[in-house]
Amino acid sequence: MRRRTITSVKLLLLAMIPILGFLLIYVVPLGLTFRYTFTATPEGQTWTDSIHEILQNRYFAAGFRNLLQFGCACLGAGFSLALGLSWLMVRHPHLARPAVLIMILPLLIPTFSVSHLVQELFHIDLLSRWEVCAGALLCLYCWKYTGTAASILYAAHIHLQREVLEAAKLDGCGEWRLFFRVRLPMIRGQVGLSLLFLLMDYFRIYKESYLLFGRYPPDELYLIQHYMANHYLKMDVFRVSVAAASMAVLCLLFFGVAALLLKEKRVKTK
Amino acid sequence: MEIRRLQWIVFSVYAMIFTFSLCHVHAEATRYWKSSEPFQYAVAEDGIWLNQNDTILWHQDSFFEPEEITRGEQITHIAASGNILYYVTENGSRQLLSSVYSNGTMDISGVLLQLPVHQLEAFEDGRLIALTEEGALYSVYDRDGSMMTLDIPGWENAHVTAFSVWNRAILAYKADSGELSLLSDDRQILFSSVTIPNLTWVQIGDYDENSGWVVALSDGKLLKIDLKNGNREEIAVSLPSDAAGLRRNKTAIFTLCHDFTQLHFIPVSAIDGHTNGKILTIVNSVGGHARRESAVKLFHRQYPDVEVVERRIDDPRIIATELMAGSEGIDLVGLQDSYMPVSAAFLLRSGAIADLNQVDALVAAREPYRDIFGMVTIGDKWYAVPETVTMHMWQVNPGLARQIGWEIPDGRWTQAEFRSLAEKVATYNRTAEKPIYLLQDDTFLLPWFLYDYQVNHVDFASMSADYMTDDYVEILNFWKELNDQGLICKAVNMINPTMRPNTLLAAGRYDLWELRNSVCILPPQQNPDAPFPVYGGVLALNAHSPNRAEAEFFLECYLSLEAVSHVDRVFEGQWLTDSSIYDEQDDWYSLDERTAALWDEMLIHSIPELFVYDIQRDQYDTLLPALLSGEIDASRFAAVSQRLADMAFGE
């Protein structure tokens, strides 16, 4: 009993640093952000008026809309590409190891060093059409982040039980069917993980967007991050806070709903 | 076993944090610049001079790379004064003195020094003091290189091993006797010598009639020495090992690391010992030193315990963060729209800077002024106190004007009149032996006509812009036509633009003194009743300043007659109604009356020249070249400008 208590204390001590770090870097600023959302109202305006004005703002709405739309495009393209790459690696195992190394490499290369190249490749400037700009941003996103997701999926593939796959083949499964009907369901945990990584990376896409288009991108690529960053430089703490808090709420809702659905599914499976 | 190992890791980390907290000192030398090669440095008020491999570099913003100014051969000593660098080169056994401005203009070149110097320092007003190899201090006359020994009654000018100059004083140290003396520039002993052994470098901290302190390096430690009694204390500051050299500006003391590859600085306030009291911080002010000093004196009459500190922050994100945080970092902030990533108009809208109209004392302080505050007013809000002024003024070549038969306008004139002038010049060029240019465009970024359009169609109070008009398209097309006809040129040297001899007009943004030798006219306006955009440095009040009352009072002092009388009217124009307040000996009377009158007209009909930086940059970098090359038409230019403006103003 005493031994277990000591172990618990040790584990608690061990966990304290990351917990403190998380509190300091995430929770406290988030709390302050929520506080500012309610307290930093511009002079001469009531809170409800200010919130109403922000919610009615064309760019605030466009920021959220584009975030969702472009997010679907990025996640869809990124995940499809990752799936395809992992399948190719499964098919050609002798190429897998160098391929994983090459695919991880973009994470180590600063985006800044390739953004100019992408600008040149797509002829990005102020006069470019938004479709070209979206294509450039999508390519940059896929180049940078898809490799990680593909590597996660590939790692899952190679740990699948060979007997199951052999049995499926004996039962007459073709390559496609084997991949989609056998392999994918068996690695759904890693599929979720890779999607989570892609989603997290997508929220960081402002950096790439800023490097390609500056503070004011084409209307269709204006994300809520632009709204926040621009108002940050305008020192409008209220608008920054409202946008950040809205995004946090949206994320919490999203993850909450996802967790509920998963829980329900688990219950049904049992 | 694993747990035990992890346990050790955790306790090691805790131990490291604990040790760090114990070792943490109350001040730390911050690295200002690092290089792979050794370099020399000299400190100016608004930047650092570096000498690296006989290349003189000027480093104004720690945010950017240093800029190469000039090259020399075997540069041995450098010293900074204002925006001038003095440097000594060795040519055989001779030492030659040269100087260069931060804009690259040479001042003096290769003046032979009378005696070989061991150390050279410069006062703010350009006077040079040298330490010779024999250990004596000399005044150096930069025009002929002659040197005169500093004879100070009661002080022996010999055996000096280190010295520094600051403000109006010289600090001299003699290593063999340990004698440290503070001398005034008018050859008096300010503080009788104190004896401190083993000092290598010395620098003046602060002094007045009754007290004073200096800093010195001794065995790699930084000492603060009281000049009155010789008491010394070690400053708890982490210095680079074997630091070498101590030079300073108003806010910081700089030193090099032992291999001369890293420059570090320590804020003076960290050494001064005043940090426990209240501090009023002014950031990035560009107003004159005399005005500020005068305001500080007035301020201290009411707030003797509040220290006024100046800071320079090059990174606007830091300003943004500190302003928003309302921390004690910024009470008053100097703004210049073209140097900030965000216009003052946005800061006013977001409530980051205060509307000074709400402060009755400040409104009352405007009474002795002429009606010049349009330049710092957006809508009905007064957002800052003016510090410096530049305006769009045009210069004329009167000889060419006579040649083509054009009567120079005396007051306001319109763009329609300018168009007929353009036709006149084009007609003249068709038959002339030597064609002339209509306009040399030295305006910052965009042509004048676009600034003028902004005055009438971009409203920073309501945050709206109207670029989708026929007027705008017409102006753009007109500008393209002028360029296509070859009637527009640029200055040969854009850093120091001078008017080309074959140019009728030159458009630029100037201070008044730059126009003293020119025949000037007002720029042509679309709407002849419209105000003129004025660009300058202004001092704004952080709306969330924890020292709000003190900051407001400082601005009141800054606006006072006593302080503003130091604003040089030959540069900025006459701001005060009563001209007798100004120094009668100033150069005002050497200015052309007509030019001064035109300047007045603009000054009292002014609005601030505000920038939405991203729009202007995109217009200048992308849209204007595309328009002039024919890649896009004027309507597209207008549409893209409108899109950017909608986003910037509407978000």
Interface residues (C-beta under 8 A of the other chain):
Chain A: T7 K10 L11 L13 L14 M16 I17 P42 E43 N57 R58 Y59 F60 D125 L126 L127 G214 R215 Y216 D219 Y222 H226 Y227 N230 H231 Y232 L233 K234 M235 D236 V237 F238 R239
Chain B: I3 L6 Q7 V10 V13 P316 R317 A320 L323 M324 P341 V342 F346 L347 R349 S350 G351 A352 D614 I615 D618 T622 L623 A626 E631 I632 R636 V640 R643 L644 M647 A648 G650 E651
